[in-house]
Amino acid sequence: MKKLIVGVMGGGEGASPEVCEMAYKLGGLIAKEGWVLLNGGWGVGVMEASARGAKEQNGLTVGILPDRHT
C-alpha cells in the first residue's frame, strides 16, 4: 500500500510561536494518519516543529535540504 506524502512548508527563524505550535500539531496529526511528513529539513521554525510533532507520534519524516554549492 502506498503512503500519502504531505508537504508542510513555512517560516524558519521568523516563524511565530503560534505558527510553530500549529505546525507541531499538524505534524502529529499527519503521523497519526500513517502519512509521511515532507518538509525543508532545517532544525528551526515550522520545519523543526512539524517534524518533532510527527516523530513524537512515531511518524516518518523526510527533510529536503538545499545543496550549498548551487
N, C-alpha and C positions, 0 to 999 in steps of 0.2 A: 504494500500500500504506500502510495506517495504521501509525503508530508507537505502541508502547506507552509510556505515561507512568507513571513510577514516582515516587511521592512519598516523600521522605526527611525525616523530622521528628526534632527532638532539641534538646538544650540549646544555648544560645548561649554567653554568657560563663562559665557554670558548668560547661560540658562538660569532662570529664577528658581528658587527653592520649590515654588508651587508647580512649575513645569516639570522639574525633576521628580517630584512626588507622583505626578500623573504618569510619567514615563516608567517609574518603578512599578506602579500598579499595573500598567499596561503590559510590561514585560512578564509579570507574574500571571496575568490572565492568558497571555499567549502560550506560556509554558503549560498551564493547567489544561489547555485545549489540546496539548500534544503537538503544537505547531513549532516551527523553527523561527527564532528571532534573528533577523539580519540587521546590522547597523554599521556605523562608521568605524567602530573598533577602538576609539580613543577612550581613555580612562577618566573622562570628565563629562559633566553635564548629562544631557539626555542619553548619550551613548552608554555611559557608565551606569546610570540609574536603571535604564531598561534592561541591560544585561544582568545587573545584580538582581533585579526582580525575577527575571527568568531563571537564573541559576539557583536562587533560593527555593524555587519550585522544581528543581531538578530538570530544568529545560535545556535544550540545545541552543547555543548561541553561535553566530558566525559574525565576526568583525572584519570588515574590509578596510585595510589601511592603505593610504596612497604611497606610491613609490617616491621617495625623497629625491631621486635623481632625474625626475621629469619636470 
